[in-house]
Amino acid sequence: MATGENYPTLSYGFRVSRHTIAVIIPEVCKAIQDELAEEVVTFPQNEEEWLQVSQRFQQKWNMPHALGALDGKHIRIRRPNKSGSLYHNYKVFFCSSHGPGGCGL
């Protein structure tokens, strides 16, 4: 959802149809907002607050024009030589992860 990828690319990456992606993403976003808005998620009230959120996210993650991220996609890989546990994740396989945090977090 926050990858910056288009629906065809997401469709291929998750091995589902483009139509399924086009239905799921808005549904998931709405469900997250409905369930968490009052508890955890606060929304900036004006343009200046939105810009501050974007600037903080860029400073922390070096990702411009973003307002946040939820998890990352774990991509199963073969363990690179001499990598130790660097690419080993909590899902008990070696991976390369898209998004802030990497595989181990």
C-alpha positions in Angstrom: 0.0 0.0 0.0 2.9 2.3 0.7 5.3 0.8 -1.8 4.8 3.3 -4.6 4.2 0.3 -6.9 1.3 0.3 -9.4 -1.5 -2.2 -9.3 -0.1 -4.4 -12.1 3.2 -4.8 -10.3 1.5 -5.5 -7.0 -0.7 -8.0 -8.8 2.3 -9.9 -10.0 4.2 -9.6 -6.7 1.3 -11.1 -4.7 0.1 -13.5 -7.5 -3.4 -12.2 -7.6 -5.4 -10.5 -10.3 -5.3 -6.7 -10.9 -9.0 -6.5 -10.1 -8.4 -8.2 -6.7 -5.6 -5.7 -5.9 -7.9 -2.8 -6.9 -10.6 -4.2 -4.5 -8.4 -5.2 -1.6 -6.3 -2.1 -1.2 -9.2 0.4 -0.6 -10.9 -2.2 1.6 -7.8 -2.7 3.8 -7.1 1.0 4.0 -10.7 1.6 5.1 -10.6 -1.2 7.6 -7.4 0.1 9.2 -8.8 3.5 9.4 -12.1 2.3 10.9 -10.4 0.1 13.5 -7.4 2.1 14.6 -8.3 5.8 13.9 -9.5 6.6 17.4 -7.0 4.4 19.3 -3.7 4.9 17.5 -3.9 6.8 14.3 -4.2 10.5 14.4 -4.5 12.5 11.3 -3.0 15.9 10.7 -5.6 18.7 10.6 -4.1 21.0 8.0 -1.5 21.2 5.2 1.3 22.3 7.5 0.8 19.3 9.8 0.8 16.9 6.8 4.1 18.5 5.6 5.6 18.0 9.0 4.7 14.4 9.0 6.2 13.9 5.6 9.4 15.7 6.6 9.8 13.6 9.8 9.3 10.4 7.8 11.9 11.5 5.2 14.4 12.3 8.0 13.9 9.0 9.7 13.7 6.7 6.7 15.2 8.7 3.8 12.0 8.2 1.9 10.6 11.5 0.4 6.9 12.2 -0.3 5.7 9.5 2.2 3.5 9.8 5.2 4.1 6.4 6.8 4.4 2.7 6.2 2.9 -0.5 7.5 5.1 -3.5 7.6 7.0 -4.7 4.6 6.7 -7.5 2.1 9.0 -10.5 2.9 10.5 -12.0 -0.2 12.0 -15.5 0.3 15.6 -15.8 -0.9 18.5 -18.2 -0.6 20.9 -17.3 2.2 23.7 -15.1 0.8 27.2 -16.5 1.5 28.7 -15.3 4.8 25.6 -13.3 5.8 25.1 -15.0 9.1 21.6 -14.1 10.4 21.5 -10.8 8.6 18.7 -11.9 6.2 17.0 -14.4 8.6 13.6 -13.1 9.8 11.0 -14.0 12.4 9.1 -16.0 9.8 12.0 -18.5 9.9 13.3 -18.0 6.4 15.9 -15.9 4.7 14.4 -12.9 2.9 14.8 -9.5 1.4 12.2 -7.1 2.6 10.7 -4.0 0.9 10.0 -1.2 3.3 11.4 0.4 6.4 12.7 -2.0 9.0 14.1 -4.8 6.8 13.7 -8.5 7.3 14.5 -8.9 11.0 12.2 -6.3 12.3 
